[in-house]
Amino acid sequence: ETGVTQTPRHLVMGMTNKKSLKCEQHLGHNAMYWYKQSAKKPLELMFVYSLEERVENNSVPSRFSPECPNSSHLFLHLHTLQPEDSALYLCASSQDLGGRDIQYFGAGTRLSVL
Amino acid sequence: AQSVTQLDSHVSVSEGTPVLLRCNYSSSYSPSLFWYVQHPNKGLQLLLKYTSAATLVKGINGFEAEFKKSETSFHLTKPSAHMSDAAEYFCVVSGNSNDYKLSFGAGTTVTVRA
C-alpha cells in the first residue's frame, strides 16, 4: 500500500443525495490532491491543498466541496451530483508542492450517480 | 504549459517477450517525467521518475525508461513481460520545479498473453 487510504471504495448515490469521500495519508506529507478519472480521459486535477490551505480549484462545479481539516485528512463533499459525475475519484499526497515531488495515490472511490 | 502523448492506447504482448510503451512530451521547461501503473481497482503506483539526472532511469519490477531530449520522448521498456504486468500505464510530465500540476497521458492498456 502507498500510505494513502480512501473510503469508501465504492459509492452509489442518487442525484439528490449528499455524501462525502474521505482520504487519509500516513506519509507526513504537506500537500494533498483530488483527481477525477473518467473512462478514456486523462486524469483531471480538481483541488489542491498545501498545509491545509486550498491552492487550486480547477474550475470544479460547486456541487463538489473539498475540506482539509488537517494535513493528514482530505474530504470531498458531494451534493446534487449529475450522472456525468460518475467516475473514479483519486486522492494523492506529496511531500510538498513542486514539480519534482512524487505524488502518491490512493486506490480511489468508484462513484456512480443514478 | 506541458503535455504528453501516449502513442498506443493498447499493447498486447506474450509472456516473456519485451514490452515497449511509447510516450512523447512537450514542455517549455526542463521537465520531470514519470511513469505510473494502475492495476484494476487500484490507485496509481509510481514505476520510475526522471528529473534531469541520468537519462536512463531504472524503476521497479524490471522497468526502465530513457529520456531523449532530441526526440522529446520518454519510452518505457521491460525486457521480459510477466502476467502481473497486465495493467494500465500512464506517462506523466510536470513543468518547472515549482509547478505541481501534472499532465497525464491518456494511458496505455497492456495485456499479456500466456
Interface residues (C-beta under 8 A of the other chain):
Chain A: T2 V4 Q6 R9 A31 K40 K41 P42 L43 L45 V48 E56 L90 A92 S94 L97 G98 G99 R100 D101 I102 Q103 Y104 F105 G106 A107 G108 R110
Chain B: P31 S32 F34 Y36 N41 K42 G43 L44 Q45 L46 K49 T51 F90 S94 G95 N96 S97 N98 D99 Y100 K101 L102 S103 F104 G105 A106 G107
